[in-house]
Amino acid sequence: MVVGTAVNIWLFEYLMALKPTEPVGPMIGRRNATEPGWVGQVVRQRTGSRAWVVPRSLLFWRLPALDPRQPFASLRRLPVGLAATAFSLIVALIANGRLKQEGAAGYW
């Protein structure tokens, strides 16, 4: 799930950078028909030679936002958030390895 979500984030960013003037669905269909490896190229561009490629937003989303108006309520949720983030980190380590392998685009 993390691998597919990371690929989806990168594709969304890639497509939005093109500033499309038409719906992207037909554009994706045409790209798939004429250039079947284009998603893999986007993934390779995003991963490159970097050691860590999983978007940070996928790591820390389980941590509770600290609300200054209710600091104790936020702190009560912190232990569960930290445990969930630790679990997410394990999953992210595995996903990071898969994203750097050839064929990672196939998760999308």
PyRosetta script that sets phi, psi and omega in degrees:
from pyrosetta import init, pose_from_sequence

init()
pose = pose_from_sequence("MVVGTAVNIWLFEYLMALKPTEPVGPMIGRRNATEPGWVGQVVRQRTGSRAWVVPRSLLFWRLPALDPRQPFASLRRLPVGLAATAFSLIVALIANGRLKQEGAAGYW")
pose.set_psi(1, -41.5)
pose.set_omega(1, 180.0)
pose.set_phi(2, -66.0)
pose.set_psi(2, -40.5)
pose.set_omega(2, 179.7)
pose.set_phi(3, -62.4)
pose.set_psi(3, -49.2)
pose.set_omega(3, -179.7)
pose.set_phi(4, -62.9)
pose.set_psi(4, -38.4)
pose.set_omega(4, 179.0)
pose.set_phi(5, -67.3)
pose.set_psi(5, -40.9)
pose.set_omega(5, 177.7)
pose.set_phi(6, -62.3)
pose.set_psi(6, -45.8)
pose.set_omega(6, 178.3)
pose.set_phi(7, -60.8)
pose.set_psi(7, -42.1)
pose.set_omega(7, 179.6)
pose.set_phi(8, -62.4)
pose.set_psi(8, -42.3)
pose.set_omega(8, 177.6)
pose.set_phi(9, -59.8)
pose.set_psi(9, -47.0)
pose.set_omega(9, -178.5)
pose.set_phi(10, -64.2)
pose.set_psi(10, -40.4)
pose.set_omega(10, 179.0)
pose.set_phi(11, -65.9)
pose.set_psi(11, -40.9)
pose.set_omega(11, 178.4)
pose.set_phi(12, -61.1)
pose.set_psi(12, -46.8)
pose.set_omega(12, 178.8)
pose.set_phi(13, -61.5)
pose.set_psi(13, -41.9)
pose.set_omega(13, 179.5)
pose.set_phi(14, -61.8)
pose.set_psi(14, -48.5)
pose.set_omega(14, -177.4)
pose.set_phi(15, -66.6)
pose.set_psi(15, -39.2)
pose.set_omega(15, 179.6)
pose.set_phi(16, -69.2)
pose.set_psi(16, -29.4)
pose.set_omega(16, 177.1)
pose.set_phi(17, -67.1)
pose.set_psi(17, -23.1)
pose.set_omega(17, 176.9)
pose.set_phi(18, -74.2)
pose.set_psi(18, -12.6)
pose.set_omega(18, -177.7)
pose.set_phi(19, 51.5)
pose.set_psi(19, 61.9)
pose.set_omega(19, -175.3)
pose.set_phi(20, -64.7)
pose.set_psi(20, 144.1)
pose.set_omega(20, 177.1)
pose.set_phi(21, -105.2)
pose.set_psi(21, 2.3)
pose.set_omega(21, 178.9)
pose.set_phi(22, -132.6)
pose.set_psi(22, 165.2)
pose.set_omega(22, 175.7)
pose.set_phi(23, -57.9)
pose.set_psi(23, 141.3)
pose.set_omega(23, -175.4)
pose.set_phi(24, -77.3)
pose.set_psi(24, -19.4)
pose.set_omega(24, 179.7)
pose.set_phi(25, -55.7)
pose.set_psi(25, -54.9)
pose.set_omega(25, 177.2)
pose.set_phi(26, -61.9)
pose.set_psi(26, -34.5)
pose.set_omega(26, 178.4)
pose.set_phi(27, -63.0)
pose.set_psi(27, -43.8)
pose.set_omega(27, 178.6)
pose.set_phi(28, -63.4)
pose.set_psi(28, -42.1)
pose.set_omega(28, 178.7)
pose.set_phi(29, -59.3)
pose.set_psi(29, -44.4)
pose.set_omega(29, 178.6)
pose.set_phi(30, -64.5)
pose.set_psi(30, -42.7)
pose.set_omega(30, 179.5)
pose.set_phi(31, -63.0)
pose.set_psi(31, -41.2)
pose.set_omega(31, 179.0)
pose.set_phi(32, -62.0)
pose.set_psi(32, -37.1)
pose.set_omega(32, -177.9)
pose.set_phi(33, -75.1)
pose.set_psi(33, -38.6)
pose.set_omega(33, -174.3)
pose.set_phi(34, -95.3)
pose.set_psi(34, -23.8)
pose.set_omega(34, -176.4)
pose.set_phi(35, -143.7)
pose.set_psi(35, 76.0)
pose.set_omega(35, -172.4)
pose.set_phi(36, -57.2)
pose.set_psi(36, -23.7)
pose.set_omega(36, -177.3)
pose.set_phi(37, -94.8)
pose.set_psi(37, 12.7)
pose.set_omega(37, -173.9)
pose.set_phi(38, -65.2)
pose.set_psi(38, -35.4)
pose.set_omega(38, 179.1)
pose.set_phi(39, -66.1)
pose.set_psi(39, -41.2)
pose.set_omega(39, 176.6)
pose.set_phi(40, -60.9)
pose.set_psi(40, -36.4)
pose.set_omega(40, 177.5)
pose.set_phi(41, -65.1)
pose.set_psi(41, -41.3)
pose.set_omega(41, 178.2)
pose.set_phi(42, -62.3)
pose.set_psi(42, -43.6)
pose.set_omega(42, 179.7)
pose.set_phi(43, -63.3)
pose.set_psi(43, -45.7)
pose.set_omega(43, 179.9)
pose.set_phi(44, -62.8)
pose.set_psi(44, -37.5)
pose.set_omega(44, 177.9)
pose.set_phi(45, -64.2)
pose.set_psi(45, -38.0)
pose.set_omega(45, -177.9)
pose.set_phi(46, -76.8)
pose.set_psi(46, -29.9)
pose.set_omega(46, -177.9)
pose.set_phi(47, -88.9)
pose.set_psi(47, -45.1)
pose.set_omega(47, 178.7)
pose.set_phi(48, 47.7)
pose.set_psi(48, -133.8)
pose.set_omega(48, -179.6)
pose.set_phi(49, -104.6)
pose.set_psi(49, 12.5)
pose.set_omega(49, -179.5)
pose.set_phi(50, -68.8)
pose.set_psi(50, 146.2)
pose.set_omega(50, 179.2)
pose.set_phi(51, -77.2)
pose.set_psi(51, -41.1)
pose.set_omega(51, -178.8)
pose.set_phi(52, -114.2)
pose.set_psi(52, 124.5)
pose.set_omega(52, -175.8)
pose.set_phi(53, -123.2)
pose.set_psi(53, -14.8)
pose.set_omega(53, -179.9)
pose.set_phi(54, -65.9)
pose.set_psi(54, 127.7)
pose.set_omega(54, 178.9)
pose.set_phi(55, -57.7)
pose.set_psi(55, 135.9)
pose.set_omega(55, -177.5)
pose.set_phi(56, -59.5)
pose.set_psi(56, -29.7)
pose.set_omega(56, -179.7)
pose.set_phi(57, -60.5)
pose.set_psi(57, -25.0)
pose.set_omega(57, 178.9)
pose.set_phi(58, -81.5)
pose.set_psi(58, -10.7)
pose.set_omega(58, -178.8)
pose.set_phi(59, -92.3)
pose.set_psi(59, -42.4)
pose.set_omega(59, -167.0)
pose.set_phi(60, -107.8)
pose.set_psi(60, 9.4)
pose.set_omega(60, -175.9)
pose.set_phi(61, -68.5)
pose.set_psi(61, -18.5)
pose.set_omega(61, -179.1)
pose.set_phi(62, -85.4)
pose.set_psi(62, -11.0)
pose.set_omega(62, 177.4)
pose.set_phi(63, -73.3)
pose.set_psi(63, 134.2)
pose.set_omega(63, -179.7)
pose.set_phi(64, -71.0)
pose.set_psi(64, 142.6)
pose.set_omega(64, 174.4)
pose.set_phi(65, -72.4)
pose.set_psi(65, 135.2)
pose.set_omega(65, 179.7)
pose.set_phi(66, -82.6)
pose.set_psi(66, 117.8)
pose.set_omega(66, -179.7)
pose.set_phi(67, -95.7)
pose.set_psi(67, 112.7)
pose.set_omega(67, -177.3)
pose.set_phi(68, -63.0)
pose.set_psi(68, -21.0)
pose.set_omega(68, 178.6)
pose.set_phi(69, -76.9)
pose.set_psi(69, -26.0)
pose.set_omega(69, -179.8)
pose.set_phi(70, -135.7)
pose.set_psi(70, 66.4)
pose.set_omega(70, -174.5)
pose.set_phi(71, -63.4)
pose.set_psi(71, -33.9)
pose.set_omega(71, -177.8)
pose.set_phi(72, -72.1)
pose.set_psi(72, -34.5)
pose.set_omega(72, 176.9)
pose.set_phi(73, -64.8)
pose.set_psi(73, -40.2)
pose.set_omega(73, 178.3)
pose.set_phi(74, -66.0)
pose.set_psi(74, -41.9)
pose.set_omega(74, -178.8)
pose.set_phi(75, -67.3)
pose.set_psi(75, -30.3)
pose.set_omega(75, 177.4)
pose.set_phi(76, -64.3)
pose.set_psi(76, -32.5)
pose.set_omega(76, -179.7)
pose.set_phi(77, -84.2)
pose.set_psi(77, -11.4)
pose.set_omega(77, -175.4)
pose.set_phi(78, -61.5)
pose.set_psi(78, -44.5)
pose.set_omega(78, -179.7)
pose.set_phi(79, -59.8)
pose.set_psi(79, -41.8)
pose.set_omega(79, 178.3)
pose.set_phi(80, -66.9)
pose.set_psi(80, -40.9)
pose.set_omega(80, 178.5)
pose.set_phi(81, -62.6)
pose.set_psi(81, -40.1)
pose.set_omega(81, 178.2)
pose.set_phi(82, -66.7)
pose.set_psi(82, -41.8)
pose.set_omega(82, 178.2)
pose.set_phi(83, -63.8)
pose.set_psi(83, -43.5)
pose.set_omega(83, 179.5)
pose.set_phi(84, -65.1)
pose.set_psi(84, -36.5)
pose.set_omega(84, 178.4)
pose.set_phi(85, -68.0)
pose.set_psi(85, -37.2)
pose.set_omega(85, 176.8)
pose.set_phi(86, -62.5)
pose.set_psi(86, -43.1)
pose.set_omega(86, 176.6)
pose.set_phi(87, -62.7)
pose.set_psi(87, -43.3)
pose.set_omega(87, 178.6)
pose.set_phi(88, -61.0)
pose.set_psi(88, -34.8)
pose.set_omega(88, 179.6)
pose.set_phi(89, -64.9)
pose.set_psi(89, -40.3)
pose.set_omega(89, 177.1)
pose.set_phi(90, -61.6)
pose.set_psi(90, -46.7)
pose.set_omega(90, 178.5)
pose.set_phi(91, -62.4)
pose.set_psi(91, -41.7)
pose.set_omega(91, -179.2)
pose.set_phi(92, -64.7)
pose.set_psi(92, -35.5)
pose.set_omega(92, 177.0)
pose.set_phi(93, -61.7)
pose.set_psi(93, -43.8)
pose.set_omega(93, 177.8)
pose.set_phi(94, -65.1)
pose.set_psi(94, -45.5)
pose.set_omega(94, -179.8)
pose.set_phi(95, -62.5)
pose.set_psi(95, -38.4)
pose.set_omega(95, 179.7)
pose.set_phi(96, -58.6)
pose.set_psi(96, -43.5)
pose.set_omega(96, 177.6)
pose.set_phi(97, -63.2)
pose.set_psi(97, -41.6)
pose.set_omega(97, -179.7)
pose.set_phi(98, -68.7)
pose.set_psi(98, -36.5)
pose.set_omega(98, 179.6)
pose.set_phi(99, -64.7)
pose.set_psi(99, -27.8)
pose.set_omega(99, -179.1)
pose.set_phi(100, -85.5)
pose.set_psi(100, -6.9)
pose.set_omega(100, 178.4)
pose.set_phi(101, -86.1)
pose.set_psi(101, 153.6)
pose.set_omega(101, 173.7)
pose.set_phi(102, -62.9)
pose.set_psi(102, 138.6)
pose.set_omega(102, 178.3)
pose.set_phi(103, 94.8)
pose.set_psi(103, 3.1)
pose.set_omega(103, 179.4)
pose.set_phi(104, -60.5)
pose.set_psi(104, -28.3)
pose.set_omega(104, 179.3)
pose.set_phi(105, -63.9)
pose.set_psi(105, -20.5)
pose.set_omega(105, 179.5)
pose.set_phi(106, -67.0)
pose.set_psi(106, -12.6)
pose.set_omega(106, 177.7)
pose.set_phi(107, -78.9)
pose.set_psi(107, -11.8)
pose.set_omega(107, -177.7)
pose.set_phi(108, -85.6)
pose.dump_pdb("model.pdb")
